[in-house]
Amino acid sequence: MYKVGICANFGGNQELVNGQTIKSIIFRDEIIKKFGKEKIKSIDTYKWNKKKINLFINCIKLMMKCEHVVILPAQNGVKVFIPLFVFLKKIFRKKLHYIVIGGWLPNFIEKKKFLKRLIRRIDSIHVESNSMIKKLEKQMLNNVYYMPNFKDIKPLSCNELVYSKELPYKFCTFSRVCKEKGIGDAIEAISQINKNREEIICKLDIYGPIDENYDKEFKELLSNHKDYVSYRGVISFDKSVETLKNYFMLLFPTYYPGEGFAGTLLDSFAAGVPVIATNWRYNGEIIADGKTGYIYELDKEGELKRQIEKAISNVDLVWKMKENSLKEYEKYQPQKIISDFIDIIEN
């Protein structure tokens, strides 16, 4: 009998480039550290719709052979995996736990009564913010627990923090490159500041995989602002701190509908880089305004530009934010979070 079975998208043999696969792999690795590899069984749901029969058989085996089963489906997989595993739970009478990736679940199930009834039968649901807990409790879900995002990355030490005063100020984004992540807004804000100053006082480097349907528009933006905006490609998650540490601040002007506890915030904290972010979804719960970054209202025109200008006018405060950001990362060490998770599922 295995202690824990895990059903998640581990990405097959692909390079890790998205939050779902990164979180799933780190979760599995931490559980293995806790119980040992011989006590853990896992199923990779990568491209599951092309291997439905094999997946179904493996899910049955997982529920048969494991004391606890943990599922980490993305939004597209919820309608399949939750009904399947709740059904298997009833047959085999095993413990079932659901780790939610992203912040979309409360809105997604609000009018889906059947799915909501199924979720109530899950032994524990683990979400990335306290705001999500409150929203789900209003929908009569009382089996919900706080489990913030986490990453197994080595943070900088205090004496490794980078305090560069060289101009231009270096900003970056570190997320999927798509319209809803506010990439165009970041480019526009940097552009306006440079035009108003009549010099290149800020530069923007963009990291992350480019969404196919945004590729053409993004290339046009790069071409039009090539003097101070550059695309730097995709960086492996274990290289994030090394990449980000030299930046003045990270920009996160997201309005992505499914945003939860974005992994890029952990990367930024671990690198000692404060964040300028929209007050969207759960950003205001994670970023302390004026301490680990700046939070601004999305619907205020030109507000991102004003926040960037405030930052470059208060460099000493940004330096203090660097120290605060590094301390903030201590809250999200994966070992502690996984220990808390195990305490919940075993009690």
C-alpha positions as CSV (number, residue, x, y, z in Angstrom):
1,M,0.0,0.0,0.0
2,Y,1.3,3.4,-1.0
3,K,1.0,6.3,1.4
4,V,0.2,9.0,-1.2
5,G,-0.9,8.9,-4.8
6,I,-0.7,12.0,-7.0
7,C,-2.6,12.6,-10.2
8,A,-1.3,15.8,-11.9
9,N,0.2,17.2,-15.1
10,F,4.0,16.7,-14.7
11,G,4.6,17.9,-18.3
12,G,5.7,14.6,-19.8
13,N,9.3,15.1,-21.1
14,Q,8.7,18.7,-21.9
15,E,10.7,21.6,-20.5
16,L,8.9,23.2,-17.5
17,V,7.4,26.5,-18.6
18,N,4.1,26.8,-16.8
19,G,2.9,27.2,-13.2
20,Q,0.8,24.0,-13.2
21,T,3.6,21.6,-14.1
22,I,6.2,23.4,-11.9
23,K,3.9,23.3,-8.8
24,S,2.9,19.6,-9.5
25,I,6.5,18.5,-9.7
26,I,7.7,20.4,-6.7
27,F,4.7,19.0,-4.7
28,R,5.6,15.5,-5.7
29,D,9.2,16.0,-4.9
30,E,8.5,17.3,-1.4
31,I,6.1,14.5,-0.7
32,I,8.8,12.0,-1.7
33,K,11.2,13.7,0.6
34,K,8.7,13.3,3.5
35,F,7.7,9.7,3.0
36,G,10.3,8.2,0.7
37,K,10.0,7.3,-3.0
38,E,8.7,3.8,-2.3
39,K,5.6,5.2,-0.6
40,I,4.6,7.5,-3.4
41,K,2.8,6.6,-6.7
42,S,2.0,9.2,-9.4
43,I,0.2,9.6,-12.7
44,D,1.1,12.1,-15.3
45,T,-2.0,13.6,-17.0
46,Y,0.0,15.4,-19.7
47,K,-2.1,15.2,-22.9
48,W,-4.5,12.9,-21.1
49,N,-7.2,13.2,-23.7
50,K,-5.0,11.3,-26.1
51,K,-4.7,8.3,-23.7
52,K,-8.1,8.2,-22.0
53,I,-8.4,4.4,-21.5
54,N,-4.9,4.0,-20.0
55,L,-5.4,7.0,-17.8
56,F,-8.8,5.6,-16.6
57,I,-7.2,2.3,-15.7
58,N,-4.2,4.0,-13.9
59,C,-6.6,6.2,-11.9
60,I,-8.4,3.1,-10.7
61,K,-5.1,1.5,-9.7
62,L,-4.1,4.8,-7.9
63,M,-7.2,4.8,-5.8
64,M,-6.9,1.1,-5.1
65,K,-3.3,1.1,-3.9
66,C,-3.0,4.5,-2.1
67,E,-4.1,5.6,1.4
68,H,-4.4,9.2,0.2
69,V,-4.9,10.4,-3.3
70,V,-4.1,14.0,-4.3
71,I,-5.3,15.6,-7.5
72,L,-4.0,18.8,-9.1
73,P,-6.2,19.3,-12.2
74,A,-6.1,22.6,-14.2
75,Q,-9.4,24.3,-15.1
76,N,-9.9,22.3,-18.3
77,G,-9.5,19.0,-16.4
78,V,-11.8,19.7,-13.4
79,K,-15.0,18.5,-15.2
80,V,-13.3,15.1,-15.9
81,F,-11.1,14.4,-12.9
82,I,-13.3,15.5,-10.0
83,P,-16.3,13.3,-11.1
84,L,-14.0,10.4,-11.8
85,F,-12.1,10.5,-8.5
86,V,-15.2,11.2,-6.4
87,F,-16.8,8.1,-7.9
88,L,-13.6,6.0,-7.2
89,K,-13.4,7.4,-3.7
90,K,-16.9,6.1,-3.0
91,I,-16.1,2.6,-4.3
92,F,-12.7,2.2,-2.6
93,R,-13.3,4.4,0.4
94,K,-10.0,6.2,0.3
95,K,-9.1,9.8,1.2
96,L,-9.2,12.3,-1.6
97,H,-7.6,15.7,-1.6
98,Y,-7.7,18.5,-4.2
99,I,-4.9,21.1,-4.6
100,V,-6.2,24.1,-6.6
101,I,-3.8,25.7,-9.0
102,G,-4.8,29.3,-9.7
103,G,-7.6,31.5,-8.4
104,W,-10.5,30.6,-10.8
105,L,-12.4,27.9,-8.7
106,P,-14.9,30.1,-6.8
107,N,-16.2,31.8,-9.9
108,F,-16.0,28.6,-12.0
109,I,-18.3,26.5,-9.7
110,E,-20.7,29.2,-8.6
111,K,-23.4,28.1,-11.0
112,K,-22.3,24.5,-11.4
113,K,-24.4,22.8,-8.8
114,F,-23.6,19.2,-9.7
115,L,-19.8,19.9,-9.7
116,K,-20.1,21.8,-6.4
117,R,-21.9,18.8,-4.8
118,L,-19.1,16.5,-5.9
119,I,-16.4,18.9,-4.5
120,R,-18.1,18.8,-1.1
121,R,-17.4,15.1,-1.0
122,I,-13.7,15.6,-1.3
123,D,-11.9,15.3,2.1
124,S,-9.9,18.4,1.8
125,I,-9.5,21.3,-0.7
126,H,-6.3,23.4,-0.6
127,V,-6.4,26.9,-2.2
128,E,-3.8,29.6,-2.7
129,S,-5.4,32.5,-0.8
130,N,-7.5,33.3,2.3
131,S,-9.8,35.3,0.0
132,M,-10.6,32.1,-1.9
133,I,-11.4,30.3,1.3
134,K,-14.0,33.0,2.2
135,K,-15.6,32.8,-1.3
136,L,-15.8,29.0,-1.2
137,E,-17.2,29.0,2.3
138,K,-20.0,31.3,1.1
139,Q,-20.9,28.5,-1.3
140,M,-21.2,26.1,1.6
141,L,-17.8,24.4,1.1
142,N,-16.4,23.8,4.5
143,N,-13.5,21.5,3.7
144,V,-11.2,24.3,2.4
145,Y,-7.7,25.0,3.7
146,Y,-5.0,27.6,3.0
147,M,-2.1,26.4,1.0
148,P,-0.1,29.2,-0.6
149,N,2.0,28.7,-3.7
150,F,5.5,27.5,-3.2
151,K,8.7,26.9,-5.1
152,D,11.9,24.9,-4.3
153,I,14.3,27.7,-5.2
154,K,17.3,28.9,-3.3
155,P,16.8,32.6,-2.3
156,L,19.6,35.1,-2.2
157,S,21.2,35.9,1.1
158,C,21.1,39.5,2.3
159,N,24.7,40.2,1.3
160,E,23.9,39.0,-2.2
161,L,21.2,41.6,-2.8
162,V,21.9,43.8,-5.8
163,Y,21.7,47.6,-5.4
164,S,22.5,49.0,-8.8
165,K,22.2,52.8,-9.3
166,E,23.3,52.7,-12.9
167,L,20.9,54.2,-15.5
168,P,18.7,53.2,-17.2
169,Y,16.7,51.5,-14.5
170,K,16.1,47.8,-15.4
171,F,12.6,46.5,-15.1
172,C,11.3,43.1,-16.2
173,T,8.3,40.9,-16.6
174,F,8.5,37.2,-15.8
175,S,5.3,35.4,-16.9
176,R,3.5,34.0,-19.9
177,V,3.7,36.6,-22.6
178,C,0.0,37.3,-23.5
179,K,-2.3,40.3,-23.5
180,E,-4.0,39.3,-20.2
181,K,-0.8,39.4,-18.4
182,G,-0.5,43.1,-19.2
183,I,2.6,42.8,-21.3
184,G,1.4,45.6,-23.6
185,D,0.6,47.8,-20.7
186,A,4.1,47.3,-19.3
187,I,5.7,48.3,-22.6
188,E,3.4,51.3,-23.0
189,A,4.3,52.6,-19.5
190,I,8.0,52.3,-20.0
191,S,7.6,54.0,-23.4
192,Q,5.7,56.9,-22.0
193,I,8.2,57.5,-19.2
194,N,11.1,57.6,-21.7
195,K,9.3,59.9,-24.1
196,N,8.4,62.3,-21.3
197,R,12.0,62.4,-20.0
198,E,13.3,62.7,-23.6
199,E,15.9,60.0,-22.7
200,I,16.0,56.3,-22.0
201,I,15.8,56.2,-18.3
202,C,14.0,52.8,-18.1
203,K,14.5,49.6,-19.9
204,L,12.2,46.5,-19.9
205,D,13.2,42.9,-20.4
206,I,10.5,40.3,-21.0
207,Y,10.8,36.7,-20.1
208,G,8.4,33.8,-20.6
209,P,6.7,31.6,-23.3
210,I,4.8,33.6,-25.9
211,D,1.2,32.7,-26.4
212,E,0.6,31.7,-30.0
213,N,-2.4,34.1,-30.5
214,Y,-0.3,37.0,-29.1
215,D,2.8,36.3,-31.1
216,K,2.2,38.8,-34.0
217,E,1.0,41.6,-31.8
218,F,4.0,41.1,-29.4
219,K,6.5,41.1,-32.2
220,E,5.1,44.4,-33.5
221,L,5.4,45.9,-30.0
222,L,9.0,44.8,-29.8
223,S,9.7,46.3,-33.2
224,N,8.2,49.6,-32.3
225,H,10.0,49.9,-28.9
226,K,13.3,48.1,-29.7
227,D,15.5,50.8,-28.1
228,Y,14.3,50.0,-24.6
229,V,12.3,46.7,-24.7
230,S,13.8,43.3,-25.3
231,Y,12.5,39.7,-25.3
232,R,14.9,37.4,-23.3
233,G,13.2,34.1,-23.9
234,V,12.2,31.3,-21.5
235,I,14.1,30.7,-18.3
236,S,14.1,27.5,-16.4
237,F,12.4,27.9,-13.0
238,D,15.5,26.9,-11.1
239,K,17.4,29.8,-12.8
240,S,14.8,32.5,-11.9
241,V,16.7,34.0,-8.9
242,E,20.0,34.2,-10.8
243,T,18.1,35.9,-13.7
244,L,16.0,38.4,-11.7
245,K,18.4,39.5,-9.0
246,N,19.9,42.3,-11.1
247,Y,16.6,44.0,-11.8
248,F,15.4,47.2,-10.1
249,M,11.7,46.0,-10.0
250,L,9.5,43.4,-11.6
251,L,6.3,44.5,-13.3
252,F,3.2,42.4,-13.0
253,P,0.3,44.3,-14.6
254,T,-1.9,41.2,-14.9
255,Y,-5.6,41.0,-15.5
256,Y,-5.6,37.3,-16.3
257,P,-9.0,35.9,-15.3
258,G,-7.6,32.7,-13.7
259,E,-4.9,34.4,-11.7
260,G,-4.2,33.0,-8.3
261,F,-1.0,33.1,-6.3
262,A,1.3,33.7,-9.3
263,G,4.6,31.9,-9.1
264,T,6.4,34.9,-10.5
265,L,5.9,36.7,-7.2
266,L,7.8,33.9,-5.4
267,D,10.6,34.2,-7.9
268,S,10.8,37.9,-7.4
269,F,10.7,37.7,-3.5
270,A,13.5,35.0,-3.6
271,A,15.6,37.3,-5.8
272,G,15.0,40.3,-3.5
273,V,13.2,42.2,-6.3
274,P,10.0,44.2,-5.3
275,V,7.0,44.1,-7.6
276,I,4.7,46.6,-9.1
277,A,1.4,44.8,-9.6
278,T,-2.3,45.4,-10.3
279,N,-4.8,45.0,-7.5
280,W,-6.1,42.0,-9.4
281,R,-7.5,38.8,-7.8
282,Y,-5.1,38.1,-4.9
283,N,-2.1,40.3,-5.6
284,G,-3.0,42.7,-2.8
285,E,-3.1,39.8,-0.3
286,I,0.4,38.7,-1.3
287,I,2.2,42.0,-2.0
288,A,2.4,44.4,0.9
289,D,2.0,47.9,-0.7
290,G,4.9,50.1,0.1
291,K,6.9,47.2,1.8
292,T,7.4,44.5,-0.9
293,G,6.2,46.5,-3.9
294,Y,3.4,48.7,-5.1
295,I,-0.2,47.8,-5.8
296,Y,-2.2,49.9,-8.2
297,E,-5.8,50.0,-9.4
298,L,-6.2,48.5,-12.9
299,D,-9.0,50.8,-13.9
300,K,-7.0,54.0,-13.3
301,E,-5.6,55.2,-16.6
302,G,-1.8,55.7,-16.5
303,E,-1.5,54.3,-13.0
304,L,1.3,51.8,-13.9
305,K,3.4,54.6,-15.3
306,R,2.8,56.7,-12.1
307,Q,3.9,53.8,-10.0
308,I,7.1,53.3,-12.0
309,E,7.9,57.0,-11.7
310,K,7.2,56.8,-8.0
311,A,9.7,54.0,-7.7
312,I,12.5,55.7,-9.6
313,S,12.0,58.8,-7.5
314,N,12.3,56.9,-4.3
315,V,15.3,54.6,-4.9
316,D,16.1,54.3,-1.2
317,L,12.6,53.0,-0.4
318,V,13.0,50.4,-3.2
319,W,16.3,49.3,-1.7
320,K,14.4,48.7,1.6
321,M,11.7,46.8,-0.3
322,K,14.4,44.5,-1.6
323,E,15.3,43.4,2.0
324,N,11.6,43.1,2.8
325,S,11.0,40.9,-0.3
326,L,13.7,38.5,0.7
327,K,12.3,38.2,4.2
328,E,8.8,37.6,2.7
329,Y,10.0,34.6,0.8
330,E,10.7,32.8,4.1
331,K,6.9,32.3,4.5
332,Y,6.7,30.1,1.4
333,Q,9.4,27.5,2.0
334,P,8.0,24.3,0.5
335,Q,9.1,22.1,3.4
336,K,6.9,24.0,5.9
337,I,3.9,24.2,3.5
338,I,4.0,20.5,2.7
339,S,4.3,19.7,6.5
340,D,1.2,21.7,7.1
341,F,-0.6,19.9,4.3
342,I,0.3,16.5,5.7
343,D,-0.9,17.5,9.2
344,I,-4.3,18.4,7.7
345,I,-4.8,15.3,5.6
346,E,-3.7,12.9,8.4
347,N,-5.9,14.5,11.1
